[in-house]
């Protein structure tokens, strides 16, 4: 049962990384396409694609940093608990 929970947790994390990266890229790209069609330009989609990519990388970085800090806090708490019980 523990193995299944770890697998589901890993799949959830992978999915969240993908969503955090792809949603800003798609949103910015579609907004760029809309602006380009509305004003007859041809550069907003490319520009906003890169803005979305930067936003996606920022989201992934923040998410990874949060996961790492949470894991470190759990490891520290486990270590303190072991020391307290004399293991």
KEBAZA-18704 format. One record per atom (N, C-alpha, C): y, z, x; residue in three letters. Coordinates in steps of 0.02 Angstrom, whole numbers, plus 50000, padded with zeros to 5 digits. Each point is the difference from the previous one (the first is absolute). Last residue first. Layout:
BEGIN
YZXALA/...
***
This chain:
BEGIN
503345095250897UNK/499534994550018UNK/500244996350059UNK/500985019649864UNK/499665001050063UNK/499504994750020UNK/501625002749809UNK/499335002349987UNK/499595000750064UNK/502234992150008UNK/500045006349964UNK/499315002949988UNK/500234978750099UNK/500195005350046UNK/500015006849966UNK/499604981049867UNK/499445001250045UNK/500155005650049UNK/501734992749858UNK/499485003449961UNK/499405001650044UNK/501734987250091UNK/500225006949991UNK/499475004149963UNK/499624977050023UNK/499955003350065UNK/500205007349995UNK/500274986249811UNK/499305001350013UNK/499905003750066UNK/502184993149946UNK/499795005449955UNK/499265001750011UNK/500874981750117UNK/500305006250025UNK/499785005949958UNK/499374978649928UNK/499645001750061UNK/500255006650029UNK/501164991049815UNK/499335002449980UNK/499595002250061UNK/502104990250040UNK/500095006649968UNK/499325002849979UNK/500044978250084UNK/500135004850054UNK/500085007049971UNK/499784982249848UNK/499375001250035UNK/500095005150055UNK/501924993149888UNK/499575003849954UNK/499345001750034UNK/501474985850114UNK/500265006850000UNK/499585004549954UNK/499474977050008UNK/499855003150064UNK/500245007350001UNK/500514986749811UNK/499285001350004UNK/499835003750064UNK/502224992949973UNK/499845005449954UNK/499265001750002UNK/500734981750126UNK/500275006150029UNK/499845006049955UNK/499464978649921UNK/499555002050055UNK/500235006550032UNK/501394990849834UNK/499365002149971UNK/499525002450054UNK/502054990550068UNK/500115006549969UNK/499355002849971UNK/499924978350089UNK/500135004950053UNK/500095007049971UNK/499794981949851UNK/499365001450032UNK/500095005350055UNK/501954992149893UNK/499585003849953UNK/499345002150032UNK/501414985750122UNK/500305006749996UNK/499575004449954UNK/499444977450015UNK/499825003550061UNK/500275007150000UNK/500644986549820UNK/499285001549998UNK/499775003750062UNK/502224992149992UNK/499915005649954UNK/499275002049995UNK/500494980950126UNK/500265006150033UNK/499925006149956UNK/499444979549905UNK/499515001750052UNK/500235006350038UNK/501474991049839UNK/499415003149969UNK/499485002150050UNK/501844987850078UNK/500235006649978UNK/499425003849967UNK/499594977950057UNK/500025004350059UNK/500265007049984UNK/500004984249827UNK/499315001150020UNK/499985004750061UNK/502084992249923UNK/499755005849964UNK/499265001450013UNK/501004981050102UNK/500365006050021UNK/499725006349966UNK/499174979049933UNK/499785001650068UNK/500325006550023UNK/500694991749793UNK/499305001949996UNK/499755002150069UNK/502204991249978UNK/499935006949976UNK/499275002349999UNK/500884977350058UNK/499885004850054UNK/499885007149976UNK/500664978249885UNK/499314999650025UNK/499865005150055UNK/501694993549759UNK/499975001350073UNK/499274999750022UNK/501064998549771UNK/499854993850035UNK/500005000850076UNK/500295016949815UNK/500594997550035UNK/499884993650040UNK/498255010549866UNK/500605001149960UNK/500614996750033UNK/497895000450111UNK/500004995349943UNK/500655000449961UNK/499715015250179UNK/500024993250026UNK/500024994949943UNK/499695022749945UNK/500694998850023UNK/500074992850025UNK/497835006949939UNK/500444999849941UNK/500724998450020UNK/498445003650171UNK/499854993649966UNK/500474999349939UNK/500105020550114UNK/500284994650040UNK/499894993149968UNK/498985018749902UNK/500735000449989UNK/500354994450039UNK/497725002250036UNK/500134997449933UNK/500745000349982UNK/499315009450205UNK/499894992850001UNK/500164997049932UNK/500065023550023UNK/500574996950034UNK/499934992350001UNK/498205012349908UNK/500615001049961UNK/500594996550031UNK/497955000050119UNK/499984995749941UNK/500645000749958UNK/499785014050189UNK/500024993050021UNK/500024995449939UNK/499735023549966UNK/500694998050019UNK/500054992750021UNK/497805007749943UNK/500475000249943UNK/500714998350021UNK/498165002150162UNK/500064993749963UNK/500525000249944UNK/499455019350146UNK/500234994350040UNK/500164993949956UNK/499125020249907UNK/500645001750032UNK/500284994250040UNK/497854997849904UNK/500525000049949UNK/500685001450030UNK/498145001550144UNK/500114993149977UNK/500564999549949UNK/499315021450072UNK/500334996450055UNK/500174992949978UNK/498735012849852UNK/500705002150001UNK/500394996650057UNK/497684996349986UNK/500344996949943UNK/500745001850000UNK/498635010650157UNK/500074992950017UNK/500384996449945UNK/499465022549959UNK/500504999450053UNK/500134992750018UNK/498265004749849UNK/500655001449969UNK/500564999250051UNK/497794998650077UNK/500184994049961UNK/500685000849966UNK/499125018750114UNK/500184994750047UNK/500214993649964UNK/499185017749869UNK/500655001950029UNK/500234994650049UNK/497874997849909UNK/500504998749949UNK/500705001650026UNK/498205005550139UNK/500044992749993UNK/500554998249950UNK/499495022850027UNK/500344997450059UNK/500084992449996UNK/498775010549831UNK/500715001949995UNK/500394997450059UNK/497674997250002UNK/500324995649950UNK/500745001649994UNK/498715014050138UNK/500074993450029UNK/500354995249952UNK/499425021549924UNK/500575000350046UNK/500134993250031UNK/498085002749867UNK/500605000049959UNK/500635000050044UNK/
***
